[in-house]
Amino acid sequence: MSPAPANLEAPLEIVEPLCAIFRRKLKAEGAKYTPERAHVLDAIIRIDGLFEADALLERLRKEGRRVSKATVYRTIKLMLEAGIIQRVLVDGEQAHYQLVYGKTPGDLLVRIDEGRVEEILVPGLADICRNICKARGLTLKGHRLQIFASA
């Protein structure tokens, strides 16, 4: 599943290197930044769009990386908790993920009949979200719109 170009409403902002965020999360969990976890992080950074854990594992193995399935799944869990990736709802059968740290993920149109996902741009949606938050005395930190559709 390859999304279309990203939502360009908000600027790209990277505050800290991604590996530093991940290392801090691992240290807080009493875990180490192993070469295997580094390979998983590197592979995720190189993926454009959505990915599944099993496809990530297969990609790593094709690259000659020796990474266990358990390591991939545990690393994904840690990255979710650290806010590096997010889970994307596509269907109830398989979890999909995407890198979000340092990116402005676009809103998604999920074609449930085709199992296809595309990023969409909804002009003015960020302004609507900001106004909703402002009316409640809040500051918008992000938004996510997922539209599920079929023919």
N, C-alpha and C positions, 0 to 999 in steps of 0.2 A: 504494500500500500504506500504510494508516494503522494504526499500532500503537495498542493500547489504552492507558489511562493508565500512566504510568511506575511502576516499582518504587519503593515508598516506604520500603524498609527502611533506606537510608542517607540522611543529610541532604544537602541541596544545599550545596556548598561552592565558592565562587568566591574564589580567592586574588588574582587579578590580572585586569584587563580583557582580554578576548579579543583585541582589536586589538593590545594591547601584546605578547602572546605571539606573535602572527603577525608583527608588525614585527620582533621579535627574531630569529625564525627567518629571515625574509627578509634581514636584515642579516648574519646568519651565513653565508648562502648568497651574499652579494654581490649581492642583488636588491633592488629598490625596492618600496615600498608604493604602487602606482599606483592611480589611480581605478578601473581595471578590476578589480584584485584586491580593492579595498574593496567594490565592487558584489557580487562573488562571495561574499565573507565575509558581507555584509549579507543576501544572499538565503538563504544557508545558515542563518543565525541565525533567519530567519523561517520556515523549513520545520519543520513538526511531524512528526517521524518520518523514515522512510527516503526517500532520493532517489537518482536516477541522474544521472550527469554530463550526458547529453544532455537530460534533462528540465530540469535546472538551466539549461543553456544556452538552451533554448526559453523558459523562464520569464523569464530576463534579457532576452531579445530582445523578448518581449511587453511588458515594462516599458519598452521603448525604450532599453535599455542596449546600447551597442556593445562587445561583448566577443567575442573570437575563441574558437573551439573549443579551440585550443592553449592559450590563457590559462586557460580553465576547467580543462582537464585538468592543466596544470602547477600551478595553484593548489590543486587537490584533492590532488595529490601532496605539495605542501609542507605542507598542513594535516594530512595523514595523518602525516607525519614529525614535526610539531610536537605531535601528540597532541590536536589540536582536533576532528578527526573520526576515525571508524573505519570500516573496511570491514566490511560485514555479509554473510555468506555466505547467499545465498538460492537461487541456482542457478548452474550453470556458464556461463551465457550472458551475463549482464549484471552488472556490479559495482554494488552498492548501498552507500550510505554513510549515516551518521547523525552528528549533532553529539553529542559526548560531553563536551567541556570544560564544567565547571560544572554538569553534569547527572549523574544517576545513571541510566544506561541500564538499562532493564529486560531481563529475560531474554526470549528469543524463542521462539515456536512458529512454525515455518515450514511452511506447507501447500504442499508441493511439487506437489501435484496441482492446486491452484488458483492458485499463484503469489501467495499471500497471506501476510502476516506479521502476527502480533499479539504485543504485549508481554504477558508473563504474570508473575504474582507467585508465587514459590515460597516459602511461609512457612518460615523457618528455614534457607534455603540459605546466607545470609550467615554465620550462626553455624557451619554445617558447614564452610564455607570457612575461617573464622577458626580453628576448632579444628584443621583439617588443617595450616594454616600454623604455628600455635602449637606443635603436636607436633614440628615440624621446626625450631623456633627462628626462624621467619620472621614477618613482619608482613604481613597481607593488605593489598594496595593496590587490589584490585578483583577482580571475577570476571565471567564471561560464560557463560551457558548458552544453547545453541541446540538446540532439538529439531526434527528434520526428520520430518514425518509426512505420510501421505496416507490417503485413505479406502480 
